[in-house]
Amino acid sequence: MAYKISDACLACGSCVPECPVGAISEGEPYTIDEGKCSDCGACAETCPAEAIAHA
């Protein structure tokens, strides 16, 4: 199950370097490519807004 970024996203960018497969794209809110997401959870652990969770 891939992760998804909610509207609570602050667009701070802290999740982008944590993604080992480059699945996160910038935007408002940022988005995660479900096809690339490896379900590791690194992005969710680093999100200060707790905006990332399983889809």
ZIVEN-V391018 format. One record per backbone hydrogen bond with DSSP energy under -0.5 kcal/mol. NH is the residue of the N-H (numbers start at 1). CO is the residue of the C=O. Records with the same first field share a line. If there is no record, write none. Layout:
NH: CO ; CO
This chain:
4: 53
6: 4 ; 51
9: 6
16: 13
17: 13
18: 15
19: 15 ; 16
20: 18
22: 19
25: 31
28: 29
31: 25
33: 23
34: 32
36: 33
37: 33
45: 41
46: 42
47: 43
50: 47
53: 4 ; 51
55: 2
